[in-house]
Amino acid sequence: MLELCRKPLKMCFGGGGNDDGLLWHTDLKPHASGNYSIAVVQANSSLEDQAQVFTSPSATFVGVYDGHGGPEASRFITNHLFSFLRKFTTEEGGLSEEVIKKAFEATEDEFLRVVRESWIARPQIASVGSCCLLGAISKGVLYVANLGDSRAVLGRKALEGEVNCGAGAVVAERLSTDHNVGVENVRKEVEALHPDDPHIVVCTRGVWRIKGIIQVSRSIGDVYLKKPEFDTNPLFQQFVCPLYLRRPVMTAEPSILARKLKADDLFLIFASDGLWEHLTDEAAVEIISRSPRIGIAKRLARAALEEVAKKREMRYGDLRKTDKGLRRHFHDDITVIVLYLDHSKESQNGRSRRKGVYDCINTPIDIFSVSSDEADL
């Protein structure tokens, strides 16, 4: 059974944010093929981002869940997705794209069951959802599955003769697909699925949104945008303006990439949209490639916050004094996990891979989560 961290958020980390009371991080921990670092910055009144890392001698799993409309869906994924992955991996005799699809489908179905059972007492839960980004490394194969606009980016050595790359350069390669209608091809994909609805995607206040409500086209949850019976129920209409849907306008079908890891693959970044709103793929990869490993996730989060301050023409010191809730006016929750890939026998921090794996068995999962006195689904 997976061991979950139920302590207050900052206690789930080996280190704390000394200069920002809403930033927590772990400097560096071992996984089966290297080291990893985590950082999270809270902006919402209740942290809507959740994330987890599970390591074993043979595999590493990473999850980043960017909630919206509330934290319930992202917390639910934290407590269920990895369990379904383990179940189906055991049943199928190994990890595969089909196993990942089944785990996503089971998580969505189970959340729908919870919504059906509780929505009359808590109608708001039918409008809660979460993006879901999964990374998995098993038997030398990397799998990346995604719903929404959290993102996985690979930092790798430039190939010989690669355009605009000097000797020893590190390049950014995006591994996930953004399901955000702000991207033109995603917008066209949604419009093509709803040819009889000219208002399926509309631009409100300079931002493209499905039905003027949500930017992402795929998620876990957001049940009222997937099940028309919720949208038309008079009880639910007291909380949400009815849309009179003809059919679901969102799905929970993930985009999945599988690729063999190569010797030139150096590190992976898994992060919620809160980071990518302020850092490009290339900027994030450059920061990692020229920085020490210790505290690298915190360094990326800090770089994003400094960009926020610059855009708002304010000092970073003033931004970090802004309390949660009010902080959301400046940026979203930010979650970032950096996973180093060490292909040699000895990892760069001087610890052997065998010893690192042993340590990971003793601390099988890292989750930054809400305090234990807040309700879990």
N, C-alpha and C positions, 0 to 999 in steps of 0.2 A: 504494500500500500504506500502511495506517495506521501511523504512527510511534508505538510504545509506549514508555512510560517504564520502563526496566528498572533504574533506580538505586534505592538504598534509599528507603523511603517519604518521609522528610523532604526528600530531594534532588529529589523530583518537584514541589516547591512553590517559589514565589518567596519565601515567608516561612516562619518557623518559630514554634513556640509557645515564647515566652520564659519564661512562668510555669508551663507544664505540659509536661513532657517527652513526653506522649502526645497532644498536640494540635498538628496542623500545618494550615497554611492558605495560601491565596493571597488577597491583599487585593483586587485588582481587575484584570481582564483584559478586552480587547474581544471582542465577538462580532458577528455580522452586523447585529444591530439593537439594540446597547446594550453593557452591561458585565456581567460575571459574577464571582462570588466563591465560593470553595470552602473548606470546613473539614472536618476529620475528627478524631475522638477515638478512640483505641484503648482498648478495655477487655479484650478477649479475649487470651489468650496469643499467638495468631496472629490477626492482623487478618482478620475475616470479611467486613467491608464492603469493597466496591470501587466505584469510580465513574469516570466519564470524561465529557469534553466535547470535541466535535469541531465546529469552525467552518469555514465556507467563505464566499465572498462571497454565496452565495444561500441558505444553510441553516445551522441550528444543531441539534446533537443532544446530548442529555444522558442519561446512564444512571446509575442508582443501584442497586446489587446487594447485597442484605443476605443474606449467607450464614448457614447454620445447619448444625450437625453437623460443621463444618470449613470451610476457606476454598476448597476445590477447585472447587465449583460457581460461586461468584462470580468467581473468577479465570478460569474457563473462559468465562463470559459476556463478561467484559471483552475477551477475546481473539477472540471470534467474532461476537457480535451485530451490531456495526457493520459488519463485513465482509459479513454476509448482507444487511443493510439496503442497503448500496451495490449488491450484486449484483442484488437483486430490483428496486431502484429503476431501475437501468439497463435491466434486461430489460423492465420494465413501462412505461418512459418517464416515470417520475415517482413521487413518494411518495404513498401512499394507505393506507387502513386495511387493504386486502388485502395490500399489500406488508409492512406491519408484522406481520400475522398469519403470513405465510409466513416472515418472519425469526425470529419466536419459535418457530415449529414446527421450523424447520431447526436452530436452536440446541438445542432439546430433543432432537431426533433424533440430532444429532451427539454430544451428551453421553451419551445412551443407548448409542451405539456405543462410546464410550470406556469406559463402565462394563462393557459386555459383554466387551470385550477385556481388561480389567484386573482385574475384580472377584475372580477366583480368587486372584490374588496379593495383592490389596488389597480384601478383602470389605467393609471399612468404606465404600468409595466409593459403594456402592449405597444408603447411608443419608444421603448428603450432599445438600443442596439449597440453593436460593437464591431469595429474592424478587427480582423484576425490575421496575424502574420505568424507563420510557423516555419522554422528551420530545423532540419534534421540531418545528421551525418551518421551513416551506418555503412560499414564495409567499403569505405572509400568513396561512397556516393553521397553527394549533397542533394537534399530535396528542399525546395522552397515553395510553400503554398501560401496564397494570399487572398483575402477578401478586403476590399476597401483600399485605403491609400497609405497605410504603413508601408515601409519599404526596406528591402534587403539589397545591399550593395557590396560587391566584391572588390577588394584591392588586390591587384595582381601585377607581376612584373610585365613590362611592355614586351611584346613580341618583337623579334628581330625585323627591322624594316617597317614597324608600325608607324603610321603617319603621325607627324608632330610629336614624336616621342624620342627623347635622347637616351643615351646609354644609361641603364640602371633606373629608368623612370618607372614609377608606379602609376597605373591607370585605374580608373573607376569603371566598373561594369555592373550595370543594374540587372538584378536577377529576378525581381518581382514585377508584376504588372499593376499599375495604379488604376483602380476602378473609381475614377472621379470624373464627373461630367464636365469639369473644367478643362479636361483633355478632349480635344476635338473628336478623335476617333471613338472615344468612349461615349461621348454625347451622340454621335451618329449611330453607334450600336444600339443605344437605348431608343432613339427615335425610330430606327428600323423595326424594332420589336413592337412598336405602338404606332403604326401608320395612321390609325383612326383617331389619335389623340394629339392635336396640334399643340397642346399645352403640357405635354409630358415632361419637357425640359424648358424651364424659363429662366431668364436672367433677372435677378432681383438684387438691387443695390450693387451692381457690378459683378455679381457672382452667379455662375450657372448652378441651378439646383433642380432636382427631380420634383415636379409638382410645386416648385417654389419652396421646398422644405429641406431637402437633404442633398449633399454633394456627392456622396458615394452611392454606387449602384449595386454593390454587393456587401453583405454583412451577415452576422449572426444577430437574430432578433429583428427589431423594427417590424413587429408582427402585423401591425395595422396597415403597413404598406405592402404586405405580402398576402394577407388574408382579408378579402373584402368584407367578410361577415363582421369583423371588428369595426371597420370603418363605418358601416351602416347602422351599428347598434346605437340606439338613443342614449344609453348610459355613457358609452365612450364619447359620444358627440358632445357631452357636457364639458369634456376636457380638451378635445381636439376638433378643429373645424373639419366637417365631413368632406371627403374628396370624391365620393361616389365612383370608386374604382371599377373598371370593367374586368381587370385582371391584375395579378401582382405586378408591381413596378420595381421590385428589387428581388434578388436571388441570393442564395447562400452557396452557390457553386464556385469553388476556388479555382484560381489559375495555379497550375502546378508546373514547376520546372525541376528536372532531374539532370544532374551532370556529374561526371567523374571528377573528383578533385585532382588537380595537377600540381606538380612541384612548384610552378610559378604562382600559385594561389597563396597569398600572404595572410589576408585577414578578411573577416566578414563584419558588416555593420547591419544590425537589425534595429530599426527605430520607428517610432510613431511619427505621424505627420507633424507633430509639434516641433520636431527637430528639422524636418525637411522643408518646412515653411521658411526657414531662415538660413539654411546651409544647402548648397548644391552638393550633388554626389561627389563632384571633383574636389570641392573645398574640404569635405569631410575626409576623403581619402588622403588628401595632401597633409592635413593636420596629423593624421595617424602615422603617415610614412615618415614624418620628420620629428616625431615626439617619442619620449620614453613610454614604455608600456604601462608603468605604474600610474593609475588614475586616469587612463586614457578616455574612458567613457565620460568622466566628469569634465575632462578638458573639452570634449565635443559639446556637451551641454552648456558649458560656460561660453564657448564660442558662439553658440546660437543666441544665448542671452545677451551677449555683447552686441550682436547684430540687432536684436530687438531694441536695445537702448539707443543704438546709433540711428535706427529708423525713426524712433520717437523723439530724437534730439534731447535725450536725457542722459544723466550719468548712470553707469551700471550700479553704483552704490545706492542710488535712489530706487532703482528697479528692484534690487534684492531686498529692500526694506518694505516693499509693497506686500500686503497680506494676501493670503489665498482668497479667492472670490474676486476681490478687486484686481488681482494679478491677471485674471482671465481677460481683462480689457486690453492687455498688452501681448499676451501669448497664451497658447494652449498648454496643457500638461505635456511634458517632454519625457520620453523614455528612450534610452539608447543602450544597446548591448554590443560590445565589440568582442569578437571571437578570433583570436589569433590561431593560425594554422601552422603548426610546426611539423615539417615532414621529416626532419632528422630525428635520430634516436634521443638526443638530448635537447630539451627545450631551452629557449634563450634565457630563461631566468635561472639556469643552472640546476634545475630539478629534473630528474629523469621522468619520462612519460609514465613509467610503471609506478613510481612514487606518487605522481600527480593523480593517476587513476585511483590509487588506494585512498588518497585524501578525499576524492570525490565520492567514493562509496560511503564514507562516514558523514558526508554532508550532501545527500543526494539531490537536494533541490533548493534553489534560491527563488523566493517569491517576494516581491515588494507588494504589499497588500494594505488593506485598511486595518484599523485597530480591531481587536477581537470583539469589542462591544458593539460593532456595527453589524447589521444582519447580513448573513451570507445566504445565497440561494442554493 
